[in-house]
């Protein structure tokens, strides 16, 4: 066999190996997703009445939703918030009470007056696999703009808008277990993703 044919065979074998690994990986993700989706809701903590009392003390006007289930998605002690005391939201959000509490404290610390978001509760899967997103548990919010600073346009800027976003990012690490930015992947080029799922703040894995 000529050297050229040997090279082609090696390339073919390598390609088939990579394809096999990808297919096997996708299969394993689907296989593991089912038990994960069954167990994950059991780990949720809605904070109970104590959490609701904390929202009252913060001056948050909210609608109590209680526990909500939608297929594989589940919110424990859900609340619907139109605005926080010092922060105007582009539209109402639905979150589990502890996440709403942390979000309110976070917005207060960074002094945010106006926040635009792309959504909070959303019963859907993570991109690229069958695991239910933290959005499906009311634990996540996607923020696209803070006080006129656009994540899409100003994330890499060194002006005042860029500083607003950098401050928000660093502060979010203290309040959320997963903090994703445009530096995480292209899917987050236009928003911050904050959630209180399984993770380690700014050192968390790049998941959504």
DRENDO-1510 file (C-alpha; in Angstrom, 1 decimal, always signed):
<recs>
REC; n; res; u; v; w
REC; 1; UNK; +0.0; +0.0; +0.0 .
REC; 2; UNK; +1.3; +3.4; -1.0 .
REC; 3; UNK; +2.1; +6.1; +1.6 .
REC; 4; UNK; -0.8; +8.2; +0.2 .
REC; 5; UNK; -3.3; +5.3; +0.6 .
REC; 6; UNK; -2.0; +4.7; +4.2 .
REC; 7; UNK; -2.5; +8.4; +5.0 .
REC; 8; UNK; -6.1; +8.3; +3.6 .
REC; 9; UNK; -6.8; +5.1; +5.7 .
REC; 10; UNK; -5.5; +6.8; +8.8 .
REC; 11; UNK; -7.6; +9.9; +8.2 .
REC; 12; UNK; -10.7; +7.7; +7.6 .
REC; 13; UNK; -10.1; +5.7; +10.8 .
REC; 14; UNK; -9.6; +9.0; +12.7 .
REC; 15; UNK; -12.7; +10.5; +11.3 .
REC; 16; UNK; -14.8; +7.4; +12.2 .
REC; 17; UNK; -13.3; +7.3; +15.7 .
REC; 18; UNK; -14.2; +11.0; +16.3 .
REC; 19; UNK; -17.7; +10.4; +14.9 .
REC; 20; UNK; -18.1; +7.3; +17.1 .
REC; 21; UNK; -17.0; +9.3; +20.2 .
REC; 22; UNK; -19.5; +12.1; +19.4 .
REC; 23; UNK; -22.3; +9.7; +18.9 .
REC; 24; UNK; -21.5; +7.8; +22.0 .
REC; 25; UNK; -21.2; +11.0; +24.0 .
REC; 26; UNK; -24.6; +12.2; +22.8 .
REC; 27; UNK; -26.1; +8.8; +23.6 .
REC; 28; UNK; -24.7; +8.9; +27.2 .
REC; 29; UNK; -26.0; +12.5; +27.7 .
REC; 30; UNK; -29.5; +11.4; +26.8 .
REC; 31; UNK; -29.1; +8.3; +29.0 .
REC; 32; UNK; -28.0; +10.3; +32.0 .
REC; 33; UNK; -30.4; +13.2; +31.4 .
REC; 34; UNK; -33.5; +11.1; +32.4 .
REC; 35; UNK; -32.4; +10.2; +35.9 .
REC; 36; UNK; -30.9; +13.7; +36.4 .
REC; 37; UNK; -34.2; +15.3; +35.4 .
REC; 38; UNK; -36.0; +13.0; +37.9 .
REC; 39; UNK; -33.7; +13.7; +40.8 .
REC; 40; UNK; -33.0; +17.4; +40.2 .
REC; 41; UNK; -36.5; +18.7; +41.4 .
REC; 42; UNK; -35.9; +16.8; +44.7 .
REC; 43; UNK; -32.9; +19.1; +45.5 .
REC; 44; UNK; -34.9; +22.3; +45.1 .
REC; 45; UNK; -35.4; +24.6; +48.1 .
REC; 46; UNK; -38.1; +27.2; +47.9 .
REC; 47; UNK; -37.2; +28.9; +51.1 .
REC; 48; UNK; -40.7; +28.7; +52.5 .
REC; 49; UNK; -42.4; +31.5; +54.3 .
REC; 50; UNK; -39.1; +32.8; +55.6 .
REC; 51; UNK; -38.1; +33.7; +52.1 .
REC; 52; UNK; -41.4; +35.4; +51.3 .
REC; 53; UNK; -40.9; +37.4; +54.5 .
REC; 54; UNK; -37.5; +38.5; +53.3 .
REC; 55; UNK; -39.1; +39.8; +50.1 .
REC; 56; UNK; -41.6; +41.8; +52.2 .
REC; 57; UNK; -38.8; +43.3; +54.2 .
REC; 58; UNK; -36.9; +44.3; +51.0 .
REC; 59; UNK; -40.1; +46.1; +49.9 .
REC; 60; UNK; -40.6; +43.8; +46.9 .
REC; 61; UNK; -44.1; +43.8; +45.4 .
REC; 62; UNK; -44.8; +40.3; +44.2 .
REC; 63; UNK; -47.5; +37.8; +43.5 .
REC; 64; UNK; -47.2; +34.5; +45.3 .
REC; 65; UNK; -47.5; +31.5; +42.9 .
REC; 66; UNK; -46.6; +28.6; +45.2 .
REC; 67; UNK; -45.3; +25.4; +43.8 .
REC; 68; UNK; -45.7; +25.0; +40.0 .
REC; 69; UNK; -45.2; +21.9; +37.9 .
REC; 70; UNK; -45.1; +21.8; +34.1 .
REC; 71; UNK; -44.0; +18.4; +32.8 .
REC; 72; UNK; -40.3; +18.0; +33.7 .
REC; 73; UNK; -40.2; +21.6; +35.0 .
REC; 74; UNK; -40.9; +22.5; +38.5 .
REC; 75; UNK; -40.8; +25.8; +40.5 .
REC; 76; UNK; -40.8; +25.6; +44.2 .
REC; 77; UNK; -42.3; +28.6; +46.0 .
REC; 78; UNK; -42.6; +30.6; +42.9 .
REC; 79; UNK; -43.1; +34.4; +42.8 .
REC; 80; UNK; -44.0; +36.8; +40.0 .
REC; 81; UNK; -42.2; +40.2; +40.2 .
REC; 82; UNK; -43.0; +43.3; +38.1 .
REC; 83; UNK; -40.3; +45.5; +39.6 .
REC; 84; UNK; -37.9; +45.6; +42.5 .
REC; 85; UNK; -38.1; +48.6; +44.9 .
REC; 86; UNK; -35.2; +50.5; +43.2 .
REC; 87; UNK; -35.0; +48.7; +39.9 .
REC; 88; UNK; -37.4; +48.9; +36.9 .
REC; 89; UNK; -37.6; +45.7; +34.9 .
REC; 90; UNK; -38.3; +45.6; +31.2 .
REC; 91; UNK; -41.1; +43.0; +31.9 .
REC; 92; UNK; -42.3; +40.9; +34.8 .
REC; 93; UNK; -40.2; +37.8; +35.9 .
REC; 94; UNK; -41.2; +34.5; +37.5 .
REC; 95; UNK; -38.6; +32.9; +39.8 .
REC; 96; UNK; -38.3; +30.7; +42.7 .
REC; 97; UNK; -38.4; +32.8; +45.9 .
REC; 98; UNK; -34.7; +32.3; +46.9 .
REC; 99; UNK; -33.5; +33.3; +43.4 .
REC; 100; UNK; -35.8; +36.4; +43.5 .
REC; 101; UNK; -34.3; +37.3; +46.8 .
REC; 102; UNK; -30.7; +37.0; +45.6 .
REC; 103; UNK; -31.5; +38.9; +42.4 .
REC; 104; UNK; -33.1; +41.7; +44.4 .
REC; 105; UNK; -30.0; +41.9; +46.7 .
REC; 106; UNK; -27.7; +41.8; +43.7 .
REC; 107; UNK; -29.5; +44.6; +41.8 .
REC; 108; UNK; -29.6; +46.7; +45.0 .
REC; 109; UNK; -25.8; +46.3; +45.5 .
REC; 110; UNK; -24.9; +47.3; +42.0 .
REC; 111; UNK; -27.4; +50.2; +42.2 .
REC; 112; UNK; -29.2; +49.1; +39.0 .
REC; 113; UNK; -32.2; +51.4; +38.1 .
REC; 114; UNK; -33.2; +49.9; +34.8 .
REC; 115; UNK; -32.7; +46.3; +33.7 .
REC; 116; UNK; -33.7; +44.6; +30.4 .
REC; 117; UNK; -33.9; +40.9; +30.4 .
REC; 118; UNK; -34.5; +38.1; +27.9 .
REC; 119; UNK; -36.5; +35.9; +30.3 .
REC; 120; UNK; -36.5; +34.1; +33.6 .
REC; 121; UNK; -38.7; +31.0; +34.0 .
REC; 122; UNK; -38.9; +29.0; +30.8 .
REC; 123; UNK; -39.7; +25.2; +30.6 .
REC; 124; UNK; -37.0; +24.1; +28.2 .
REC; 125; UNK; -33.9; +21.9; +27.9 .
REC; 126; UNK; -30.3; +23.0; +27.9 .
REC; 127; UNK; -28.8; +23.7; +24.5 .
REC; 128; UNK; -27.4; +20.6; +22.9 .
REC; 129; UNK; -28.7; +18.0; +25.4 .
REC; 130; UNK; -31.8; +16.7; +27.2 .
REC; 131; UNK; -31.1; +18.1; +30.6 .
REC; 132; UNK; -33.8; +20.5; +31.9 .
REC; 133; UNK; -32.4; +24.1; +32.0 .
REC; 134; UNK; -32.2; +25.9; +35.3 .
REC; 135; UNK; -34.7; +28.3; +33.7 .
REC; 136; UNK; -37.1; +25.3; +34.0 .
REC; 137; UNK; -36.8; +25.5; +37.8 .
REC; 138; UNK; -37.2; +29.2; +38.1 .
REC; 139; UNK; -33.6; +29.6; +39.2 .
REC; 140; UNK; -32.2; +31.6; +36.2 .
REC; 141; UNK; -32.5; +35.0; +34.5 .
REC; 142; UNK; -30.9; +36.3; +31.3 .
REC; 143; UNK; -30.0; +40.0; +31.5 .
REC; 144; UNK; -29.2; +41.9; +28.4 .
REC; 145; UNK; -28.9; +45.5; +29.6 .
REC; 146; UNK; -28.2; +47.3; +32.8 .
REC; 147; UNK; -28.7; +51.1; +33.1 .
REC; 148; UNK; -28.2; +51.6; +29.3 .
REC; 149; UNK; -25.1; +49.3; +29.2 .
REC; 150; UNK; -25.7; +46.6; +26.6 .
REC; 151; UNK; -24.0; +43.3; +27.1 .
REC; 152; UNK; -23.9; +42.8; +23.3 .
REC; 153; UNK; -22.4; +46.2; +22.5 .
REC; 154; UNK; -20.5; +47.3; +25.7 .
REC; 155; UNK; -19.1; +44.1; +27.2 .
REC; 156; UNK; -15.6; +44.8; +25.8 .
REC; 157; UNK; -15.7; +48.6; +26.2 .
REC; 158; UNK; -13.6; +50.5; +28.6 .
REC; 159; UNK; -16.0; +53.3; +29.0 .
REC; 160; UNK; -18.6; +53.9; +31.7 .
REC; 161; UNK; -21.0; +51.3; +30.2 .
REC; 162; UNK; -18.3; +48.7; +30.2 .
REC; 163; UNK; -17.5; +49.4; +33.8 .
REC; 164; UNK; -21.2; +48.9; +34.7 .
REC; 165; UNK; -21.1; +45.5; +33.1 .
REC; 166; UNK; -17.8; +44.4; +34.7 .
REC; 167; UNK; -19.0; +45.5; +38.1 .
REC; 168; UNK; -22.2; +43.6; +37.6 .
REC; 169; UNK; -20.3; +40.5; +36.6 .
REC; 170; UNK; -18.0; +40.5; +39.6 .
REC; 171; UNK; -20.8; +41.2; +42.0 .
REC; 172; UNK; -23.0; +38.4; +40.5 .
REC; 173; UNK; -20.3; +35.9; +41.5 .
REC; 174; UNK; -21.2; +36.5; +45.1 .
REC; 175; UNK; -24.9; +35.9; +44.6 .
REC; 176; UNK; -25.3; +33.2; +41.9 .
REC; 177; UNK; -23.8; +29.7; +41.5 .
REC; 178; UNK; -23.5; +30.0; +37.7 .
REC; 179; UNK; -22.5; +33.2; +36.1 .
REC; 180; UNK; -22.1; +33.2; +32.3 .
REC; 181; UNK; -21.0; +36.1; +30.1 .
REC; 182; UNK; -20.0; +36.7; +26.4 .
REC; 183; UNK; -16.6; +35.2; +27.4 .
REC; 184; UNK; -18.3; +31.9; +28.2 .
REC; 185; UNK; -19.5; +31.1; +24.7 .
REC; 186; UNK; -21.2; +32.6; +21.6 .
REC; 187; UNK; -24.7; +31.7; +22.9 .
REC; 188; UNK; -24.2; +34.4; +25.6 .
REC; 189; UNK; -22.8; +37.1; +23.4 .
REC; 190; UNK; -25.8; +39.3; +24.1 .
REC; 191; UNK; -26.7; +38.6; +27.7 .
REC; 192; UNK; -25.5; +37.5; +31.2 .
REC; 193; UNK; -26.9; +34.2; +32.5 .
REC; 194; UNK; -27.3; +34.1; +36.2 .
REC; 195; UNK; -28.7; +31.0; +38.1 .
REC; 196; UNK; -28.7; +29.3; +41.4 .
REC; 197; UNK; -28.4; +25.8; +40.1 .
REC; 198; UNK; -25.5; +23.4; +40.7 .
REC; 199; UNK; -22.3; +25.3; +40.1 .
REC; 200; UNK; -19.5; +27.3; +41.6 .
REC; 201; UNK; -20.1; +31.0; +40.7 .
REC; 202; UNK; -17.7; +32.4; +38.2 .
REC; 203; UNK; -15.7; +29.2; +38.2 .
REC; 204; UNK; -18.7; +27.1; +37.1 .
REC; 205; UNK; -18.9; +25.0; +33.9 .
REC; 206; UNK; -20.2; +26.7; +30.8 .
REC; 207; UNK; -23.8; +25.4; +30.8 .
REC; 208; UNK; -27.2; +27.0; +30.2 .
</recs>
